[in-house]
């Protein structure tokens, strides 16, 4: 989101694509938020919100402030709420997660 990008751009962070990190094209893959030390990229993250990552908070603009979304739930409709970390979302699409939920 644009508001997340603006917060990140106010820091020392460097935004790089997966392709750039591997020495290729600018537009390949996901965008990483990277920390540069002495002209070298020391690490990169794919998240803009995290609890307890002091380095990312101090240097990359990562926020510990939670984001909320209110969604009405309809009575009588079979629905699920999936709470998952980036470890899931880095590996599975929304569609893959829903297939797993409905296999239960």
C-alpha positions in Angstrom: 0.0 0.0 0.0 1.0 3.6 -0.6 1.0 4.6 3.1 3.3 1.7 3.9 5.7 2.6 1.1 5.8 6.3 2.3 6.7 5.2 5.8 9.4 2.9 4.5 10.8 5.6 2.2 11.3 8.0 5.1 14.0 5.7 6.5 17.4 4.4 5.5 15.8 1.4 3.9 16.4 0.4 0.2 13.6 -1.1 -1.7 14.8 -3.9 -4.1 13.1 -6.5 -6.1 14.1 -10.2 -5.8 15.6 -9.9 -9.2 17.8 -7.0 -8.2 19.0 -8.8 -5.1 20.1 -11.7 -7.4 21.7 -9.4 -9.9 18.9 -9.5 -12.5 16.0 -7.3 -13.7 14.4 -4.6 -11.6 10.9 -6.0 -12.0 11.4 -9.6 -11.2 9.8 -11.1 -8.0 8.7 -9.6 -4.7 9.9 -6.3 -3.3 12.2 -6.5 -0.3 12.9 -3.8 2.3 16.6 -3.9 2.7 19.1 -2.6 5.2 22.4 -1.3 3.7 25.5 -1.1 5.8 28.7 0.3 4.3 27.2 0.2 0.8 26.3 -3.5 1.1 22.9 -5.0 1.6 23.0 -6.8 4.9 19.5 -8.3 4.8 16.0 -7.8 3.4 12.5 -8.4 4.7 9.1 -8.8 3.0 7.0 -7.4 5.8 6.1 -3.9 6.8 4.6 -4.8 10.2 6.2 -6.9 13.0 6.3 -7.2 16.7 9.7 -7.4 18.3 12.1 -6.9 15.4 14.0 -3.9 16.8 16.4 -3.6 13.9 13.6 -3.5 11.3 11.7 -1.0 13.5 14.8 1.3 13.9 16.2 1.2 10.3 13.6 -0.1 7.9 10.4 1.7 9.0 8.7 -1.5 10.0 5.8 -0.8 12.4 4.6 -2.8 15.4 1.2 -1.0 15.3 -1.5 -3.5 14.3 -3.8 -2.9 11.5 -7.5 -3.8 11.9 -10.3 -4.5 9.4 -13.9 -5.0 10.5 -15.8 -7.5 8.3 -19.4 -8.4 9.0 -20.1 -12.1 9.5 -23.4 -13.4 8.2 -25.3 -15.9 10.4 -25.9 -19.3 8.9 -23.1 -19.0 6.3 -20.2 -21.4 6.7 -17.2 -19.0 7.0 -13.6 -19.3 8.3 -11.1 -16.8 9.7 -7.6 -17.7 8.8 -4.9 -16.1 11.0 -1.5 -16.8 9.5 2.0 -15.4 9.6 4.2 -14.6 6.6 5.6 -18.1 6.8 2.2 -19.3 5.4 1.6 -16.4 3.0 5.1 -16.6 1.5 4.4 -20.2 0.5 0.7 -20.4 -0.2 -1.8 -18.3 -2.2 -5.2 -17.3 -0.8 -6.7 -20.0 -3.1 -4.4 -22.7 -1.7 -5.2 -21.8 1.9 -8.9 -21.9 1.2 -8.6 -25.4 -0.4 -6.8 -26.6 2.8 -9.5 -25.1 5.0 -12.3 -26.8 3.0 -10.5 -30.1 3.2 -11.0 -30.2 7.0 
